[in-house]
Amino acid sequence: MKKTLVTMALIGAVGSSFAGELKNPIIKKLYEKGILTKEEATQLEKEITKKDRPVLTKSKKLKFGGKAYIGYTFTDKKNGTDEGGFEVRRGYFVTKYYFNKKDHFRFTFDVSWQYHKENRSEGKEISLKVKHLYLYKDISSIIPYTGFELGIAHTPWLDYEEHSGWWFRSISKTFYESKDGAHLLPSADAGIDFKTKTEYFSAEYGIFDGEGYDHIGRKDKGTKGNKPMIEGRATWHVLGGGKKKPKPLSQTYANISLHALNSYNHRGSNDDLTVYQIHAVYNQPLFLIAGQYIKSDWYTNSENSGDGYSFNFEIRPILDHKISILGRYDHWNSDDNTKDRDQYIYGVAWHMNKYITWIVNGITVDYDKGSSKDYTKYMITAEVHY
């Protein structure tokens, strides 16, 4: 009798233990009531789990992300009608598909806010275009620490500066690109862009169409056929960190860069556009300071023939460096002295979290000649990363 009781207790304990291993509550209840055997319960749960299992193989390869610049701007024009309004200044939606750990394909939608091309008086509209569409291939086995982008790719300078020296693209383009700065080329173009990254040295260099991703094949300055552009950047990462993009609120870095390009028969003209630049930046969590000098040459009386310089800073004194006091000064001197200008940018930013930064700022532009272009902007911005 005692043996029978002990045996029944052990069977019950084993059955109870097995029931606890079942995940599906319905199968567990059917097993406890004796409707299903242990083998039947196990097999049924395996089949249901297999059918309900999500497909994870592609989720590790497909990645989505992006950023958006949303805000309000009021423009006080020295001569002309003042205006203000809410803006979707820029929106980027990025899709990457990884073939392996490094090689991938990237596609970026670029949403911008601009006046109707047919009639400015019709107001503004949302414009959608492709900014990046390229294959990235790692070739470290051939050229150490190197890969390349082929397609509508990054160009060597702007992506670097926007992730080291000037972190507020949401309120103004860099001095190199800004229409009231040097007003040179955008950050993407059709071509091939090589990237070499080591701890203390990085470089980017390639061959491109030369007109920018939003004007591929443009030849509005003459009848010459389209010719390529060669461009390159070399950066000494004095304190290291050249393999990854820095985190300015938590890291210390110091970089010195040289940058040059030659766009042959630029925009169909008889002249080449040449640009030479030197740039330096020092950052620590408490503050950032950066400066650059640019010399460019194109045809006589061109806006792009001249030289200029820019300095910008950030001070992050409180709230674990999440509050930034920012400023920038740009000066451009055209060779014919008719397009000389100064730009002042000033404001305060609050890095609320890793997704959202709030910025309140002003921008004042002063042309030496032609005061009709002078203005002051007042801006409120939400910079969103996701």
N, C-alpha and C positions, 0 to 999 in steps of 0.2 A: 504493500500500500504506500509506504514511504517512498519507494523507488518510483512508483507511478506518479505521485505528486511532484517529486523533484523533476521528473522528465517533462511533465506538463508545464511546470514553471519555466524550465529552460526553453521549451518550444515557444511559450508565450513571450518570453523575454526577447528571443531571437526575432520573432514575428514583429513585436513592437519596435525593435531596433531597426528592422528593415523598413517598416512603415514610415519611420522618421526620415529615412533616406529618400523617400519618394517626394518629388517636387510638385507634381500636379495634384491638387487637392481632390479632384474627382477620382483619379486612379487610386489615390491613397485610401479614400473612403470605400471604394469597391473592393480593395484588397482586405481592409479591416473587416468587412462583412462576409468575407469568404467567397465573394462572387468571382474574383480573379485569383489565380495562383500566383506565387512569387515570380515564376518565369513569365507568365502572361503579363503581369504588371510591369515587369522590367522591360519586356519587349515593346509593349504599347507606349511606355514613356519615352523610349529611345526613338520610336517612329515619330511621335508628336514633336519631340524636341528637334529632330532633324528637319521636319517640315517648317517649323516656326523659326529656325535659326536664320538671322539676318545675313545677307551677303557682305562679308567684311573684306574680301580680297581687294576690292576696288577702293574702299574708303581710305586705305592706307596710301593709295596712289593719287587720288583726286583731292585737291585742296582748294578751298575758296577763301577769299579775303577781299579787303579793299579799304577805301577811305572816302570821306566826304567832307566838303567845306561848305557850311551853311551859315548864313548870317544876314545882317542888315548893314547897308552902307548909305551914308549921306555925303554927297559931294558938293562942296562949296566952291564954285568956279569964280575966278577973278573976273573974267569976262564971259558972260553966257548965263544960261538958266541953271540954277541949282536944282539938284534932283536927289531923290532917295528912294530906297525900296529894299524889300527882302530878296535874297539871292541864294540860288544853289550854284555857288561859284565853280565848284568842281566835284565830280564824283567818279571814282575809279572802282570797277568791279573786276577782280583778278581771279582767273582760273588757271590752275597748274595741274598737269597730269605727269606723274613721275613714272619713268620706265624702270628706274632703279634708284639708289640712294641719291644720286646727283643729277643724272640726265633727266631732262623734263621738257615739256612743251608748255608755253605760257601764252595766254590770251587775255588782253586787258581792254575792257570797254572804257571809254573816256566820255563822261557827260559834262558838258559845259553850258554856260549861260551867256547868250550873246544876242545882239540886235538882228532882226530879220535882214538877210542879205539883200533882198529885193528892195525893201523900203524901211529905212531906219525909224520912220514915224509910226510904223506898225508895232513898235515895242520889241521886247526881247522874247526869245524862245529857247527851249532846251535843244541842244545839238548833241547827237550821239555819233562817235567815231571810234575807230580802233587805234589805240596808242601802241600796244605791243602785240606782236604775233610772231613768236620766234621759237626755234628749237635751241635748247642749251645742251651742249655736249662737253663732257669732261674729257680732256686729253692729257691728263697728268702723266700717263704712261709714255707719252711722246715728248711733251714739254712740261717739266715739273711745275706743280701748283697752278695749272692753267686749264681753262675751258673757254668755250666761245658761244656767243649767241648769233644765230643766223636767221634773218628775216627782218621784221620791223623791230629793231633792237634798241637797247640803251646806247646812248653815245657816251664817250669817256668822261665828260666833265660833270654835268648837272646832277646826276644821281649821287655822285660822290659828295658834292658840296651840300646838297640838301640833307645828307645824312652824316654831316660832320661839323659844318660851319654855320649854316643858316637853317634853323629848324622850323621856321614859320612860313612855309610855302602857302599856307591857307590864307595869309593876308597879303603876301607879295612874292612875286618871283624873285630869284636871286638877281644881284646886280648884273651878272652876265646876260641874263635873259630879259629882264624887265624893260618895258618900252620906254620908261623914263630913266633907265640906267644905260648900260652899254647896248642893249637891244640887239643881241646877236642871235644865236640859234637855240631851238628847243631841245628837249632832253631825249628824244627818240628819233630814229631815222631808219630808212631801209638800208641794210648792209650787213656786215659781219663785224662783231665786236669781241675782241679777245680780252680775257681777264686773267691776270696773274696775281695771286695773293700769297704772301708770306707774313710772318709775324712782324717784321720790321720794314718790309717793302711791298708795295702793291703798284700795279700798272694796269692801264686799260688802253687799248690801241686797236684801230681798225680802219676799214674802208667803207664809205657810206655814199648814199646818193647826193647828200650835201644840201638839200633844201628843207629838211625836217619832215617829220611824219605827217604833218598836216598840209604840206605842199610838195609832195613827191613829184619830181619831174618838172617843177616850175622853171620857166625861162621867160620871165616878164621883163628882163632888162636887156634883151638882145636876141640875136638869132643863132647864136652858137649852140651846137648840140650839147646835150647833157654830159657833163664830165664828173668823175668821182671826187670825193673829198677824203683826204687822209687826216686822221686825228689821233692824238695820244695824250695820256696823262701818266706821270710818274710821281709817286708819293713816298716820302720817307716817314715812317711811323716811329717817331723818336722814342716813345715809351712803349712801343709794341702795340699789339692789337690789330694788325693789318689784315687778319684773316676774317674778321667779323665786323659788322656794322656796330658802332659804339652805342652805349646807353648813357646819354649825357647827365642824367640826374643821379647816377650812381658810380660812374667811372671817370678816371683821369686819363687824358690822352693829349698828345701834341703831334701835329702833322705839318710837314712842309711839302708843297706840291708845285710841279711845273706842268704846264698844259700848252699845247700848240695844235694848230690845224691849218690846212691849206685846202680850200674849196676851189677847184679849177673851173675857170669860166663860170663863176658863181651866178646862178639864176640866168644863164644864157648870155651873160655879158662878155666883153672882151678882156675882163680883168679877173684875177684870182682874188678871193677873200682870204687873207691871212690873219691869224690871231695868235698872240703870245701872252701868256699869263703866269703869274707867280702868286701863290696863296699860302697862308699860314693860319693855323688855328691852335689854340690851347684851351682845354676844358678841364674843369674839375667840378664836383657837385655844387660848389658854392657859386661859381661863375664861369663864363665863356667869353673869350675875346678872339676875333678873327679879322683878317685884313687881306686885301688882294690888289694887284695892279694889272691892268689889261691894256695891251696895245694892239690895235687892229688896223688893217689897211684894205681898201677896196678901190673903187673908181673915184676920180676927183669930185669933190663936193658931196660924196656919199655920207649919210649919217653914220655909217659903220667905219669910216676912216677917221681915226682919232685915238685918244687914250683916256684912261680914267682910273679911279681908285675907289675903294669902298672899305668901310670899317663897321663892324657890328659887335654888340656885346649883349650878354645876359648877366643879371645878378639874381641869385636865388637864395635870399637870406632867411626865409622862414618856412614853417610847415614842412620840414624835412625836404627842403628844396623844391616844393611843388608850386611855389609862387615865383614867377620870373618877371623881373623888370627888364624890358628889352629896348634896344635902340639900334639904329643903323643910319649911316650917312653915305650917300653915293655922290660922286662927281664925275661927269662925263664932259670932255672937251673935244669937240669936233675939229678936224683940221682946218675947216674954213671959218671956224668961230661963229657960225650962225645957228648952231644947234647945241650950244653949251647949256648944261642944266645941272641942278642939284636936287637931290631927293632926301628927305628926312622921314624916318619911320620911328615911332615911339609908342610904347604901350605896356600893358601888364597882362600876363597869362597865368591861368590857374590850371595846373595839370591835375584834374579831378581824380582820374584813375588812368589805367593803361588804355582805356577806350576813348575817353573824352577829354579834350582840352578847351577851355573857354578863354577867349582873347578879347580885350578892349584896347583899341589902338587908334592912332591917327597917322596920316601920311600927308606930307606937304611937299609939293613939287614947284620949283622955281626955275624958269627958263630965263637966261640972260637977255635973249632977244625973242620977241613974239610972246608977250605976256598973256595972250589969249589961251595959251596952253597951261597957265598956272592954275593950281587948284589945291584944296585941302580936303581930305577924306576923313570921315569919322566912321569907325567900323566896330561891330560886335560880331564875333565869330564862334561857332561851335565846330571844332575840328574832331571828326569821328573816325576812329579806326576799328575795324572789325575783322 
